Amino acid sequence: MIHQEIDPLERVNHNRIKYENFRRAFYAAPNTDMGRMWRKEHEVVCTPPFDPILGFGDLVDDGGGVMVMGGRERAMSFFRRSLC
């Protein structure tokens, strides 16, 4: 069967639904010299440019709703060892 008609979804009024509280956490992407060196060596191009994330364990909440690299020194020492 290539094409099958389906019934449209019911309209949802989100104002009538009580959702659990949550806090948004956005990622603040750094763009350091080490990150630029890593991207150049591995021929990675991204726009806007930002440092690679080696693992989600390196991300920490800054307490203000922004995710930042918590293990930056550990990640950068990895880059230095890899680049030598």
ROKOL-445652 format. One line per field, with one value per residue: residue in three letters; x, y, z of N, C-alpha, C in turn; residue number from 1. Coordinates in nm, 2 decimals, padded with zeros to 4 digits. Layout:
residuo: (ALA,...) .
n.x: (X,...) .
n.y: (Y,...) .
n.z: (Z,...) .
ca.x: (X,...) .
ca.y: (Y,...) .
ca.z: (Z,...) .
c.x: (X,...) .
c.y: (Y,...) .
c.z: (Z,...) .
num: (NUM,...) .
//
This chain:
residuo: (MET,ILE,HIS,GLN,GLU,ILE,ASP,PRO,LEU,GLU,ARG,VAL,ASN,HIS,ASN,ARG,ILE,LYS,TYR,GLU,ASN,PHE,ARG,ARG,ALA,PHE,TYR,ALA,ALA,PRO,ASN,THR,ASP,MET,GLY,ARG,MET,TRP,ARG,LYS,GLU,HIS,GLU,VAL,VAL,CYS,THR,PRO,PRO,PHE,ASP,PRO,ILE,LEU,GLY,PHE,GLY,ASP,LEU,VAL,ASP,ASP,GLY,GLY,GLY,VAL,MET,VAL,MET,GLY,GLY,ARG,GLU,ARG,ALA,MET,SER,PHE,PHE,ARG,ARG,SER,LEU,CYS) .
n.x: (00.09,00.08,-00.02,-00.21,-00.50,-00.54,-00.71,-00.75,-00.55,-00.68,-00.75,-00.54,-00.57,-00.34,-00.35,-00.52,-00.40,-00.21,00.12,00.42,00.66,00.95,01.29,01.46,01.76,02.01,02.28,02.59,02.80,03.15,03.43,03.73,04.09,04.21,03.99,03.96,04.20,04.16,03.94,04.05,04.26,04.10,03.95,03.69,03.41,03.20,02.91,02.76,03.11,03.22,03.36,03.44,03.22,03.32,03.20,02.89,02.91,03.08,02.94,02.79,02.54,02.51,02.36,02.21,02.04,02.19,02.39,02.72,03.07,03.19,03.41,03.62,03.91,04.00,03.91,04.05,04.32,04.31,04.29,04.54,04.72,04.64,04.71,04.98) .
n.y: (-00.12,00.20,00.46,00.58,00.71,00.90,00.97,01.31,01.44,01.50,01.83,01.99,02.16,02.32,02.50,02.40,02.18,02.06,02.07,01.92,02.11,02.24,02.32,02.49,02.41,02.54,02.50,02.65,02.71,02.68,02.84,02.77,02.81,02.55,02.39,02.49,02.40,02.12,02.09,02.16,01.97,01.74,01.79,01.91,02.10,02.35,02.55,02.78,02.80,02.58,02.41,02.06,01.82,01.58,01.40,01.36,01.36,01.56,01.80,02.04,02.18,02.53,02.63,02.84,02.78,02.72,02.50,02.41,02.34,02.14,01.97,02.09,02.14,01.87,01.77,01.94,01.86,01.61,01.68,01.80,01.58,01.42,01.58,01.59) .
n.z: (00.00,-00.10,-00.05,00.21,00.35,00.65,00.95,01.07,01.34,01.68,01.79,02.03,02.33,02.49,02.70,02.88,03.00,03.26,03.30,03.42,03.61,03.46,03.37,03.13,02.97,02.80,02.56,02.58,02.35,02.33,02.16,02.12,02.09,02.09,02.02,01.76,01.65,01.67,01.50,01.26,01.22,01.20,00.99,01.02,00.97,01.09,01.13,01.34,01.44,01.68,01.98,01.98,02.13,02.35,02.51,02.68,02.95,03.01,03.00,03.21,03.42,03.46,03.65,03.59,03.38,03.16,02.97,03.01,02.93,03.16,03.21,03.08,03.11,03.12,02.87,02.70,02.77,02.66,02.39,02.36,02.40,02.19,01.97,01.98) .
ca.x: (00.00,00.17,-00.07,-00.33,-00.56,-00.56,-00.80,-00.66,-00.54,-00.76,-00.68,-00.51,-00.56,-00.24,-00.38,-00.60,-00.32,-00.11,00.24,00.52,00.76,01.08,01.38,01.53,01.90,02.07,02.42,02.67,02.91,03.28,03.51,03.86,04.20,04.22,03.88,03.99,04.30,04.10,03.85,04.13,04.32,04.01,03.88,03.55,03.36,03.06,02.87,02.87,03.21,03.23,03.45,03.37,03.18,03.37,03.11,02.79,02.95,03.16,02.84,02.73,02.44,02.57,02.27,02.12,01.97,02.28,02.48,02.86,03.17,03.25,03.54,03.70,04.05,04.02,03.89,04.16,04.44,04.29,04.33,04.69,04.78,04.61,04.77,05.13) .
ca.y: (00.00,00.32,00.58,00.55,00.83,00.88,01.07,01.41,01.43,01.59,01.95,01.99,02.29,02.31,02.58,02.32,02.07,02.09,02.01,01.93,02.22,02.21,02.43,02.47,02.42,02.55,02.48,02.77,02.65,02.76,02.83,02.80,02.77,02.41,02.34,02.52,02.31,01.99,02.09,02.17,01.85,01.64,01.85,01.93,02.24,02.37,02.69,02.86,02.72,02.55,02.30,01.93,01.76,01.44,01.32,01.44,01.38,01.69,01.91,02.06,02.29,02.64,02.68,02.95,02.73,02.71,02.39,02.45,02.24,02.13,01.91,02.16,02.11,01.73,01.76,02.01,01.78,01.50,01.73,01.82,01.45,01.37,01.66,01.58) .
ca.z: (00.00,-00.12,00.02,00.29,00.42,00.79,01.01,01.13,01.49,01.75,01.83,02.17,02.39,02.59,02.82,02.98,03.04,03.36,03.28,03.53,03.60,03.41,03.35,03.00,02.98,02.66,02.56,02.54,02.28,02.33,02.03,02.17,02.00,02.09,01.94,01.62,01.60,01.65,01.38,01.14,01.20,01.16,00.87,01.05,00.95,01.14,01.14,01.38,01.49,01.83,02.02,01.98,02.26,02.35,02.59,02.75,03.09,03.02,03.01,03.34,03.43,03.53,03.76,03.53,03.26,03.05,02.98,02.98,02.94,03.29,03.20,02.98,03.12,03.09,02.73,02.63,02.78,02.56,02.26,02.35,02.39,02.06,01.87,01.99) .
c.x: (00.09,00.11,-00.20,-00.38,-00.57,-00.64,-00.71,-00.66,-00.64,-00.68,-00.66,-00.50,-00.46,-00.26,-00.46,-00.52,-00.22,00.01,00.33,00.61,00.89,01.16,01.46,01.68,01.96,02.22,02.49,02.80,03.04,03.34,03.65,03.97,04.22,04.11,03.90,04.09,04.25,04.02,03.94,04.20,04.23,03.92,03.73,03.52,03.22,03.04,02.75,02.98,03.20,03.31,03.37,03.33,03.23,03.28,03.01,02.82,03.03,03.07,02.79,02.64,02.51,02.48,02.18,02.05,02.06,02.38,02.62,02.95,03.23,03.38,03.63,03.85,04.08,04.01,04.01,04.29,04.43,04.34,04.48,04.76,04.76,04.68,04.92,05.18) .
c.y: (00.12,00.44,00.54,00.68,00.80,00.99,01.18,01.39,01.53,01.71,01.95,02.13,02.28,02.39,02.50,02.20,02.12,02.01,02.02,02.05,02.17,02.33,02.40,02.49,02.42,02.54,02.60,02.71,02.74,02.74,02.87,02.76,02.62,02.34,02.37,02.43,02.17,01.98,02.09,02.04,01.74,01.68,01.85,02.08,02.25,02.52,02.70,02.76,02.70,02.43,02.17,01.89,01.62,01.35,01.40,01.45,01.50,01.81,01.92,02.18,02.40,02.69,02.79,02.91,02.72,02.59,02.44,02.33,02.23,02.07,01.96,02.13,01.97,01.71,01.82,01.93,01.66,01.55,01.75,01.69,01.40,01.45,01.65,01.46) .
c.z: (00.00,-00.04,00.09,00.36,00.56,00.84,01.07,01.28,01.55,01.79,01.98,02.22,02.51,02.71,02.92,03.04,03.15,03.34,03.40,03.50,03.54,03.38,03.22,03.03,02.84,02.67,02.51,02.48,02.28,02.19,02.07,02.06,01.98,02.01,01.79,01.56,01.58,01.53,01.25,01.11,01.15,01.05,00.90,01.04,01.00,01.15,01.23,01.44,01.64,01.85,02.01,02.12,02.26,02.42,02.66,02.90,03.11,03.03,03.15,03.33,03.51,03.64,03.71,03.41,03.14,03.07,02.93,02.99,03.08,03.30,03.10,02.99,03.08,02.94,02.66,02.65,02.69,02.43,02.25,02.33,02.24,01.95,01.87,01.91) .
num: (1,2,3,4,5,6,7,8,9,10,11,12,13,14,15,16,17,18,19,20,21,22,23,24,25,26,27,28,29,30,31,32,33,34,35,36,37,38,39,40,41,42,43,44,45,46,47,48,49,50,51,52,53,54,55,56,57,58,59,60,61,62,63,64,65,66,67,68,69,70,71,72,73,74,75,76,77,78,79,80,81,82,83,84) .
//
